[in-house]
Amino acid sequence: MTEIPSLLYSDIEEDLRATLRGLLADRCAWPDVLARIDTDEPYDDALWKAVAGELGLAGLLVPDELGGAGATAREMGVAVEELGRAVAPLPFLASAVLATAALLAAPAGAVRDDALRSLAPGARAATLAVSATSWPGKEFPGALTGTPDGDGRVRVTGTVTSVLAVDRAELLVLPVVVDGAPHLAVADAAVPGVSRSRTTTLDATRPVGTLVLDGVPASPAAAPGAAETALQHALTVGAALLASEQLAVAERALEETVGYLKVRHQFGRPIGSYQALRHRAADLWADIAAARAAARYAASAVAEGSPDAAVAASLAQAFCGDVAVRAAEDCVQMHGGIGFTWEHPAHLYLKRAMSANLLLGTPDRHRTHLATLVGLPPAAL
């Protein structure tokens, strides 16, 4: 019988949380985020340098021998939680989670190892060139095709839409079909033939965009068989850790709501003393507690390489996304008129929660995938 991992946070994880939360409090307060998304540059490169480079969080999942921290998805989950609480405008999910996880699942070799060495110190950011709505269990994409060029590389052509942080990435991890077979390749985003454009979306703190490649040289990192495995692993890890972000957004929204219920007075008493609002907040707290268990279990299952990792990831996504949206909606509604204003942070949490609920598979997609994983008809869930 498989032993259930502890869902409690270790001392190391709590130290990581405290350090990162302190940095974000100084460098990424919500007025700073709000001011940035009102400009043409949504990414905070100075914050990325601090988080990815100075704290070394870009290389959390990368082994020591490749210049990383050699940590696990549990520690990465804590980092993602704190960045989610702050709605940090960074390419972290795209680079440190998805692209890095795909490379780590590819066979060891010069192409893979060199790419990971460049990502670990945060000197470069990367993205996995799949649609942000892709989910674990989805078939290998065929949007990018490659032609061998005779020197061990391939020339890649095609268009991928809704790619996370594609306008910020310096390295592209490409699922590409070569001679009808799936491969994983790595390309420099600055070479001729690469065209990128940002798409206007609900959440301006996490841009997506369109990637167009026209005969771009790329170095294969995984052959057929290994390529499909690497992509599925990346999507599973991404889904599991996105649940940690959704948990944190829900917690932050509830904290803002409870704080307001304590200080806003109506008819001579705090509105939090009214039973209807108290029960609404209590019900949300209970759902967030359940979401925490689901997210922590998903991160732990991935960290341990558990055979339940895919099930845990889809279970967490099927639940945590909806909880985050409901918490953010309640934050707006229970703040009353001020909750609907641009000058209040409630809309930042709502936009992040709603957009994250579409990333890496909607809850319905994950419920269907979960049914497949456990051998149930989709209608059973």
C-alpha positions in Angstrom: 0.0 0.0 0.0 1.4 3.4 -1.0 2.2 5.6 2.0 0.4 9.0 2.0 2.9 11.8 2.1 2.8 14.5 4.7 0.8 17.5 3.6 2.4 19.8 6.3 5.0 22.3 5.3 8.6 21.5 6.4 10.8 24.0 8.1 12.8 24.5 4.9 9.6 25.2 3.0 8.5 27.7 5.6 11.9 29.4 5.5 11.6 29.6 1.7 8.1 31.1 2.1 9.3 33.8 4.6 12.2 34.8 2.4 10.1 35.1 -0.8 7.2 36.8 0.9 9.5 39.4 2.4 11.0 40.1 -1.0 7.6 40.3 -2.7 6.3 42.6 0.0 9.1 45.1 -0.8 9.2 44.7 -4.5 5.8 43.5 -5.6 3.1 45.2 -3.5 -0.2 45.3 -5.3 0.0 49.0 -6.2 3.2 48.3 -8.0 1.6 45.5 -9.9 -1.4 47.7 -10.8 0.9 50.5 -12.0 2.9 48.1 -14.2 -0.1 46.5 -16.0 -1.2 50.0 -17.0 2.0 50.2 -19.2 3.3 48.5 -22.3 5.7 46.4 -20.3 3.9 43.8 -18.1 7.0 41.9 -16.9 9.0 43.1 -14.0 12.6 42.2 -15.1 14.2 43.6 -12.0 11.9 41.3 -9.9 12.7 38.4 -12.2 16.4 38.9 -11.6 15.8 38.9 -7.8 13.5 35.9 -7.7 15.1 33.8 -10.4 18.7 34.8 -10.0 19.4 36.1 -6.5 17.1 33.7 -4.7 17.8 30.9 -7.2 14.2 29.9 -7.7 14.5 29.6 -11.5 16.6 26.5 -10.9 14.7 25.0 -8.0 13.8 21.8 -9.9 17.2 21.6 -11.7 19.7 19.1 -10.3 22.8 20.4 -8.5 25.2 19.1 -11.1 23.5 21.3 -13.7 23.7 24.4 -11.5 20.3 24.2 -9.9 19.0 23.8 -6.3 18.1 20.1 -6.7 14.8 20.7 -4.9 11.4 19.1 -5.5 7.9 20.0 -6.5 7.0 20.5 -2.9 9.4 23.4 -2.5 8.4 24.7 -6.0 4.8 24.6 -4.9 5.6 27.0 -2.0 7.4 29.4 -4.4 4.4 29.3 -6.8 2.1 29.9 -3.9 3.9 33.1 -2.8 4.2 34.4 -6.4 0.5 33.7 -6.8 -0.4 35.6 -3.6 1.4 38.6 -5.0 0.0 38.2 -8.6 3.7 38.6 -9.6 4.1 39.7 -13.2 6.9 37.1 -14.0 7.4 34.4 -16.6 7.9 31.9 -13.8 5.2 29.3 -14.6 6.3 29.2 -18.3 10.0 29.0 -17.6 10.8 27.6 -14.2 8.0 25.1 -14.2 6.7 24.1 -17.7 9.8 24.5 -19.9 12.2 23.2 -17.2 10.0 20.2 -16.4 9.8 19.2 -20.1 13.6 19.4 -20.3 14.2 17.4 -17.1 12.0 14.6 -18.4 13.9 14.4 -21.7 16.9 12.1 -21.9 20.2 13.5 -20.6 22.4 14.9 -23.4 24.3 18.0 -24.4 21.3 19.9 -25.8 19.1 19.2 -22.7 21.9 19.8 -20.2 23.1 23.0 -21.8 19.6 24.4 -21.9 19.0 23.6 -18.2 22.4 25.1 -17.3 21.3 28.4 -18.9 17.9 28.4 -17.2 19.0 27.4 -13.7 20.7 30.8 -12.7 17.8 32.8 -14.2 20.0 34.3 -16.8 17.5 33.3 -19.5 13.8 32.6 -19.5 12.1 29.9 -21.6 8.7 28.8 -22.6 7.1 25.5 -23.7 5.6 26.2 -27.1 2.2 24.7 -26.6 -1.1 26.4 -26.2 -1.6 27.6 -22.6 -4.9 25.7 -22.5 -3.3 22.3 -23.2 -3.9 19.7 -20.5 -2.3 16.4 -19.4 -3.6 13.6 -21.6 -4.0 15.7 -24.7 -2.5 14.3 -27.8 0.9 15.5 -29.0 0.4 18.8 -30.9 1.1 18.9 -34.6 1.3 22.7 -35.1 5.0 22.6 -35.5 6.7 20.5 -38.2 10.4 20.0 -38.7 12.7 19.0 -41.6 16.2 17.6 -40.9 18.9 19.9 -42.3 21.7 17.4 -42.4 23.8 18.6 -39.4 21.8 16.9 -36.7 19.4 19.8 -36.4 15.9 20.4 -37.7 14.3 23.4 -39.4 11.0 24.1 -37.7 8.0 25.8 -39.2 4.5 26.4 -37.9 2.3 28.6 -35.7 1.3 28.1 -32.0 -1.2 30.4 -30.4 -1.8 31.3 -26.7 1.8 30.5 -25.6 2.7 31.6 -22.1 5.4 34.3 -21.9 6.3 33.8 -25.5 7.2 37.5 -26.0 9.6 37.3 -23.0 11.3 33.9 -23.5 14.8 33.7 -24.8 14.7 29.9 -25.2 12.0 27.9 -26.9 11.2 24.3 -26.0 9.4 23.0 -29.1 7.2 19.9 -29.5 7.7 19.3 -33.2 6.7 16.6 -35.6 9.6 15.4 -37.8 8.8 12.9 -40.6 5.5 12.1 -38.9 7.1 11.4 -35.5 7.0 13.5 -32.3 10.2 15.1 -31.1 11.2 17.7 -28.5 13.7 20.4 -29.7 15.3 23.5 -28.3 15.7 26.8 -30.3 17.1 30.2 -29.6 14.2 32.8 -29.7 16.5 35.5 -31.2 17.4 33.8 -34.5 15.9 34.8 -37.8 12.6 33.2 -38.7 11.1 33.7 -35.2 8.1 36.0 -34.9 6.2 36.7 -31.7 3.3 38.9 -30.8 1.4 39.4 -27.5 -2.3 38.8 -27.3 -4.6 41.0 -25.1 -6.1 38.8 -22.4 -8.0 39.2 -19.1 -5.0 38.8 -16.9 -2.4 41.4 -17.9 0.1 40.1 -15.4 0.5 36.8 -17.3 0.6 37.6 -21.0 0.2 34.9 -23.7 1.0 35.4 -27.4 1.4 33.8 -30.8 4.6 32.1 -31.9 5.4 31.9 -35.7 8.4 29.9 -36.9 9.7 29.9 -40.4 12.5 27.4 -41.0 14.0 28.1 -37.5 17.0 25.9 -36.7 16.4 23.8 -33.6 18.4 21.1 -31.8 16.6 17.8 -31.0 16.4 17.0 -27.2 14.1 14.0 -27.2 13.2 11.4 -29.9 9.9 9.7 -30.4 8.6 8.0 -27.3 10.7 10.2 -25.0 9.2 13.4 -26.5 5.6 12.4 -25.7 6.6 11.4 -22.2 8.5 14.6 -21.6 5.6 16.7 -22.8 3.0 14.8 -20.7 5.3 15.1 -17.6 5.6 18.9 -18.1 1.8 19.3 -18.4 1.2 17.1 -15.3 3.8 19.1 -13.3 2.4 22.3 -14.5 -1.2 21.4 -13.6 -0.1 20.2 -10.1 1.8 23.4 -9.4 -0.8 25.7 -10.9 -3.1 24.3 -8.2 -0.7 25.7 -5.6 -1.1 29.1 -7.2 -4.8 28.9 -7.3 -4.8 27.9 -3.6 -2.7 31.0 -2.8 -5.0 33.4 -4.8 -8.0 32.0 -2.9 -6.3 32.5 0.4 -5.2 36.0 -0.4 -8.7 36.9 -1.6 -10.3 35.5 1.6 -7.7 37.4 3.7 -8.7 40.7 2.0 -12.3 39.9 2.5 -12.1 39.1 6.1 -10.0 42.1 6.8 -12.7 44.3 5.2 -15.5 42.6 7.0 -13.8 43.5 10.3 -13.4 47.2 9.6 -16.4 48.2 7.5 -19.3 49.3 9.6 -23.0 49.4 8.7 -25.7 50.4 11.1 -23.2 50.9 13.9 -21.6 47.5 13.7 -18.9 45.6 11.6 -20.5 44.0 8.6 -18.6 40.8 9.5 -20.9 40.5 12.5 -23.8 39.7 10.3 -24.6 36.0 10.1 -25.0 35.7 6.4 -21.6 37.2 5.6 -19.9 35.2 8.4 -21.4 31.9 7.1 -20.3 32.8 3.5 -16.7 33.5 4.7 -16.7 30.3 6.8 -17.9 28.1 3.9 -15.2 29.6 1.7 -12.6 28.9 4.4 -13.6 25.3 4.5 -13.3 25.0 0.7 -9.9 26.6 0.8 -8.7 24.1 3.5 -9.8 21.2 1.1 -8.0 23.0 -1.8 -4.8 23.2 0.3 -4.9 19.4 0.9 -5.5 18.7 -2.8 -2.7 21.1 -4.0 -0.2 19.8 -1.4 -1.0 16.2 -2.3 -0.5 16.9 -6.0 2.9 18.6 -5.4 4.0 15.8 -3.1 3.0 13.1 -5.6 5.0 14.8 -8.3 7.9 15.3 -6.0 8.0 11.6 -5.1 7.4 10.4 -8.6 4.3 8.6 -7.4 2.2 6.6 -9.8 -0.7 8.7 -8.5 0.8 12.0 -9.7 -1.4 12.3 -12.8 -4.5 11.5 -10.8 -3.5 13.9 -8.0 -2.7 16.7 -10.5 -6.1 16.4 -12.3 -7.9 16.1 -9.0 -6.3 19.3 -7.7 -7.1 21.2 -10.9 -10.6 20.0 -11.0 -11.2 21.5 -7.5 -8.7 24.3 -6.8 -9.5 26.4 -9.9 -13.2 26.7 -9.1 -12.4 27.5 -5.4 -10.0 30.3 -6.5 -12.6 31.9 -8.8 -15.3 31.7 -6.1 -13.0 33.2 -3.5 -12.1 36.1 -5.9 -15.7 36.7 -6.8 -16.7 36.8 -3.1 -13.8 39.2 -2.5 -15.3 41.6 -5.1 -18.9 41.2 -4.0 -18.3 41.4 -0.2 -16.2 44.6 -0.6 -19.3 46.3 -2.0 -18.8 49.3 -4.3 -15.1 49.6 -3.6 -14.5 46.1 -4.7 -15.5 47.0 -8.3 -13.0 49.9 -8.6 -9.6 49.8 -10.4 -7.9 51.2 -7.4 -8.7 48.2 -5.2 -6.7 44.9 -5.7 -9.7 42.7 -5.8 -9.9 42.7 -9.6 -6.2 41.5 -9.8 -7.1 38.3 -7.9 -10.3 37.8 -9.9 -8.5 38.1 -13.2 -5.7 35.8 -12.1 -8.2 33.3 -10.8 -10.4 33.3 -13.9 -7.5 33.1 -16.3 -5.7 30.4 -14.3 -8.9 28.4 -14.4 -8.4 28.1 -18.2 -4.7 27.3 -18.1 -3.5 23.7 -18.6 -7.0 22.4 -18.8 -10.3 23.6 -17.4 -11.9 21.8 -14.4 -14.2 20.0 -16.8 -11.2 18.8 -18.9 -9.5 17.5 -15.8 -12.6 15.7 -14.5 -12.9 14.0 -17.9 -9.2 13.1 -17.8 -9.5 11.9 -14.2 -12.3 9.6 -15.1 -10.1 8.1 -17.8 -7.2 7.7 -15.4 -9.3 5.8 -12.8 -11.3 3.8 -15.3 -14.7 5.5 -14.9 -17.1 6.8 -17.6 -16.7 10.6 -17.9 -20.3 11.0 -16.9 -19.6 9.4 -13.6 -17.7 12.6 -12.5 
